[in-house]
Amino acid sequence: MLSIAKNIYRLSFQSLKILMYYLNDAKKYYFSAIFPRKKYRRIEGIIIKLTHSMEKRLSFENRDPSFGKEKAFKLISLLESGLKDSNSKVSSTIACWSISTLNEFSKTFMEKNEQIEFLKRLTSISKLLINHINPTEIQGGIFELTRDEILTSSKDNYEYFSKNRHSIRNFAGPARIEIIKQSISLAQKCPSTCNIQPVRVYLTEDEKTLNSILSIQRGNKGFTEKIPQLLVFTADLSLYSGFRERNQCYVDGGIFSLSAAYALHFNGVGSCFLNWASSRKEDVRLREILNIPENEVVIVLLAIGNLSEKISIPLSKRRPMDEIFKVV
Ligand SMILES: Cc1cc2nc3c(=O)[nH]c(=O)nc-3n(C[C@H](O)[C@H](O)[C@H](O)COP(=O)(O)O)c2cc1C
C-alpha cells in the first residue's frame, strides 16, 4: 500500500515538474525569440538569415533574376535602421558580411538603374563601418572550390579538415550506401548522455519519398532537385527520464548528426543540414512517410551526396572570437 502511494506521489511530482519546466521554457522562448526584450538581437538574427538566403541564391546554378529582390530591399532597410540607431548593437562583422553579400547580389540580380540606386544606399551605410571594412579580405558572397580541394583537405590535419567542411547544396549523384554506413558507424563513437545512444538514422534515396519529404521541409528551395539522398536523425525519448532530461535529446542528436557530417566529409561525401523546425502537421506527415514511431523525436535532416567537380559555396562569415568567447 505504502509503495503504491509512493509511486503515485512520485508520478504526480514528476508530471507537475515537467509541466512547470515546459511552461518556463515557453516563457523564456517567448521573451527571447517571439517578443524579445533585447530587440536588436532579434534584428541581427533576421539580418543573418536574410544574408544567408542571398548568398545561397548566389551559389545556385539557376540564377532566376526575379528571386530574392524583395529580401534584398528588406535587408538593406534593416541594415540602415540597425546601423544608424546608436542603441542598436548589430555586430560589425555581420554587417560587413551582409553589405558585401548585398553588393554581390545587386551586381548579379539587379538591372543597371535599380543597381545604381541600391549601391548608393550600400555605400552610405558602408561609411558607418569604415573602421571595420578590410579591403584585402573577402567579406561576403560566394567562393569556388573543386572536388579535389575538398577531398585533399578531408584527409589532412584537423584544422584544415574542419575549415574545409562546408554545406554542399549541389551534388553529383548518390553516395555509396557502404560509405554512408561506415560514416554512421564512425559517428556512433560520439558521446551521448550516460551512453544511452538514443539516436536513430533513416536514409532515403527513393525519388518519390525524397520529394514528399522535401516538399514539407522549409530550407531546400533552389536546390531541391540536386539532393540525391537524405538522412533523418531522430532520438528515442523513451531512453530518458525525469524533467531535467527533457531537452537532452536535442543535445545528443546535435552531437551525433554533426559527427556524422564530419565522418561523411572524411569519406569524401558532401552534406547540408536541413532544419526540422516544423509544424505539428509537417512532423506527423514526416513520421508517416518514414514510419517513425511516436517515442522518437525528429532532430534534423541531412542532405547528402557525391561532390561535383566544381562547387560554389556561400561564404557564411563567422563572428569574431571576442563576440562568442568570454573568460569569466
Ligand atoms: C540545425 C541546422 C539546420 C540547417 N538548416 C538548413 C536548411 O534548412 N537549409 C539550408 O540550406 N541550410 C541549412 N543549414 C546549413 C547552414 O545554413 C550552414 O551550416 C551555415 O550557413 C554555415 O555554413 P557552412 O555549413 O557551409 O559552414 C542548417 C544548419 C544547421 C546546423
The ligand as a Gaussian input file, in Angstrom:
#p B3LYP/6-31G(d) Opt

LIG

0 1
 C       20.454000      22.678000     -37.480000
 C       20.781000      23.214000     -38.841000
 C       19.765000      23.435000     -39.753000
 C       20.067000      23.899000     -41.048000
 N       19.068000      24.038000     -41.954000
 C       19.343000      24.400000     -43.219000
 C       18.313000      24.434000     -44.206000
 O       17.147000      24.147000     -43.932000
 N       18.647000      24.783000     -45.462000
 C       19.951000      25.077000     -45.822000
 O       20.191000      25.365000     -46.987000
 N       20.952000      25.052000     -44.899000
 C       20.678000      24.705000     -43.625000
 N       21.686000      24.626000     -42.692000
 C       23.076000      24.905000     -43.094000
 C       23.538000      26.268000     -42.587000
 O       22.965000      27.267000     -43.368000
 C       25.080000      26.296000     -42.651000
 O       25.584000      25.284000     -41.809000
 C       25.648000      27.646000     -42.192000
 O       25.274000      28.662000     -43.076000
 C       27.175000      27.611000     -42.108000
 O       27.728000      27.273000     -43.362000
 P       28.689000      26.014000     -43.547000
 O       27.945000      24.776000     -43.084000
 O       28.998000      25.944000     -45.029000
 O       29.921000      26.233000     -42.727000
 C       21.405000      24.192000     -41.402000
 C       22.420000      24.006000     -40.449000
 C       22.133000      23.514000     -39.202000
 C       23.241000      23.280000     -38.210000

